C-alpha cells in the first residue's frame, strides 16, 4: 500500500519527532516522513532529521517580516513545501507558532498536534505550572486535530499521568512526555489506517478491518 506521507513541523529538540521516527523504523507505524520543517535554523529536530536521512527544511520567518500579513505569508511558504513533498498529514511536534487558517483550510482535518495536558483543561503555555497551581491530581497529554481555535480541536487520544505531591513543573513534564511519545505515533497509525471518523466535535475510532 502507499505509505502515509507526513510533514513534521518542529521548533525545538524534536523528541516527539524522534518517537515517530522510531515507531516507523520499528515497523509500528505505517508511514514515512516526507519532510521536517522548522522555523528555527538551529533546531535539534532538523539535526535528528538529517541523522535519519530525512529531508529537512529551515524556513526563516524573517524572510516574510515585511509582508502585510507575515504569519499568513509564512504559512504560504510552508504550504509550498508541504505540497511539493506531497504531504498527506501535517504533524505539529513542539512547533512554537500558531498556524493560520490558510494552512488549516489547505489540510482540513489533516493537521495533528500534541498538547501536554488533558484538554480542554490548561490550553496554551506554562501548562504544568498551571496544573500544579490548580492542585489537580491527574494530568496528561492529548493528541487532537488542529482547528482555528488554539488547542480547541477534536480529541483523538489522551493519556493520563498522576500528579505527585512533590512534583515540579519539570518532573511532571518529563513523565507526561513519556506518554506523548507513545500516543502520538498511535494516533498517526489510526489515521494511516483510516480508522478516524469525525462526528461533530467527536473523533470516533473505528475498529480494525471495518
C-alpha positions in Angstrom: 0.0 0.0 0.0 1.1 3.6 -0.4 2.5 4.8 2.8 1.1 7.9 4.5 3.4 10.9 3.8 3.9 13.0 6.9 5.2 16.6 7.1 6.5 17.4 10.6 6.7 21.0 11.9 9.0 21.4 14.8 10.8 24.3 16.6 12.9 22.6 19.3 14.6 19.4 20.3 12.2 17.2 18.4 11.7 14.4 21.0 8.2 13.6 19.6 9.7 13.6 16.1 12.2 11.1 17.3 9.4 8.9 18.8 7.7 9.0 15.3 10.9 8.1 13.6 11.5 5.2 16.0 7.9 3.9 15.5 8.4 3.9 11.7 11.8 2.2 11.9 10.4 -0.4 14.3 7.5 -1.1 11.8 4.9 0.0 14.4 3.8 3.0 12.2 2.9 2.6 8.6 4.0 6.0 7.3 7.0 7.8 6.0 8.3 11.3 6.9 8.3 13.3 3.7 9.9 16.4 5.3 10.8 18.0 8.6 10.3 21.8 8.6 11.4 24.3 11.3 11.2 28.0 11.9 14.5 27.7 13.9 17.7 27.2 12.0 19.5 25.5 14.9 16.5 23.3 16.0 17.7 19.9 17.2 14.7 18.5 15.3 16.5 19.3 12.0 19.6 17.5 13.2 17.5 14.5 14.0 16.0 14.6 10.5 19.5 14.7 8.9 20.8 11.8 11.1 18.0 9.6 9.7 18.4 10.7 6.1 15.2 12.7 6.1 14.5 15.9 4.1 14.9 18.9 6.4 13.9 22.5 5.6 14.6 25.7 7.6 12.1 28.4 6.7 13.2 31.8 8.0 10.3 33.8 9.5 12.4 36.9 8.9 12.1 36.4 5.1 8.4 37.5 5.3 8.6 40.1 8.0 7.9 42.9 5.5 4.8 41.3 4.2 1.4 42.8 5.0 0.4 39.6 6.9 3.7 37.9 7.9 2.0 34.9 9.6 0.0 34.1 6.5 2.9 34.8 4.2 5.0 32.3 6.3 2.3 29.7 6.1 2.2 30.2 2.3 5.8 29.2 2.2 5.1 26.2 4.4 2.3 25.2 2.2 4.5 25.3 -0.9 7.0 22.9 0.8 4.3 20.6 2.0 2.6 20.4 -1.4 6.0 19.9 -3.2 6.7 17.0 -0.8 3.2 15.5 -1.4 2.4 15.5 2.3 -0.8 13.8 3.4 -0.8 14.6 7.1 0.8 17.6 8.9 2.2 16.9 12.4 3.0 19.6 14.9 5.8 18.4 17.2 6.8 21.2 19.5 6.0 23.8 16.8 6.1 27.2 18.5 3.9 29.1 16.0 0.2 29.3 15.7 -0.8 28.1 12.3 -3.1 30.3 10.2 -6.4 29.5 8.6 -4.6 29.3 5.3 -2.8 26.2 6.4 -5.7 24.7 8.2 -8.0 25.1 5.2 -5.4 23.5 3.0 -5.3 20.5 5.2 -8.8 20.3 6.8 -8.8 17.5 9.4 -5.3 16.6 8.4 -3.2 18.5 10.9 -2.4 17.0 14.3 -0.9 18.5 17.4 0.0 17.0 20.8 -0.6 19.1 23.9 0.8 18.4 27.4 -2.5 18.4 29.3 -5.8 16.7 29.3 -7.6 19.1 27.1 -9.8 21.1 27.4 -8.0 21.7 30.7 -5.0 24.0 30.5 -4.6 25.1 26.9 -1.8 27.4 25.9 1.6 27.7 27.6 3.0 27.0 31.1 0.8 24.0 31.3 2.4 22.0 34.1 2.8 25.1 36.3 -0.9 25.8 35.9 -1.8 22.2 36.7 0.3 22.3 39.9 -1.2 25.7 40.9 -4.7 24.3 40.5 -3.8 21.3 42.6 -5.1 18.7 40.0 -4.4 15.1 40.9 -4.2 13.9 37.3 -2.7 15.5 34.3 -1.6 14.0 30.9 -1.4 14.7 27.2 -3.8 15.0 24.3 -3.5 14.4 20.6 -6.0 16.5 18.7 -7.0 17.8 15.3 -5.8 21.3 14.8 -8.5 23.9 14.2 -8.5 27.7 14.1 -9.0 27.8 17.9 -5.8 27.3 19.9 -5.8 23.8 21.5 -9.6 23.5 20.8 -9.7 20.8 18.1 -11.4 17.4 18.4 -9.6 15.0 20.6 -8.1 11.8 19.1 -6.2 10.2 22.0 -5.3 11.1 25.6 -3.1 9.6 28.3 -3.3 10.3 32.0 -0.4 10.8 34.4 -0.8 11.1 38.2 0.4 14.3 39.7 2.6 13.6 42.7 2.8 15.7 45.8 6.5 16.5 45.3 6.2 17.2 41.5 7.8 20.3 40.0 6.7 21.5 36.5 9.8 19.9 35.2 9.3 16.4 36.7 5.6 16.4 35.7 6.5 17.5 32.2 9.0 14.6 31.8 6.5 12.0 32.9 3.9 13.4 30.5 6.5 13.5 27.7 6.9 9.7 28.1 3.2 9.3 27.3 3.4 11.8 24.4 6.0 9.5 22.8 3.5 6.6 23.0 0.2 8.1 21.9 1.4 10.4 19.1 2.6 7.5 16.9 -0.6 5.6 17.8 -2.8 8.5 16.7 -0.9 8.7 13.4 -1.3 5.0 12.8 -5.0 5.3 13.3 -5.1 8.0 10.7 -2.9 5.9 8.3 -5.4 3.1 8.5 -8.4 5.3 8.0 -9.7 4.5 11.5 -10.7 8.0 12.5 -14.1 9.4 11.7 -15.2 12.9 12.7 -18.7 13.3 14.1 -19.1 16.9 15.1 -16.5 17.6 17.8 -16.0 13.9 18.5 -13.4 11.7 16.8 -14.7 8.1 16.6 -12.0 5.4 16.5 -13.2 2.7 14.1 -12.4 -1.0 14.7 -9.8 -2.6 12.6 -10.7 -4.0 9.1 -14.0 -2.3 9.1 
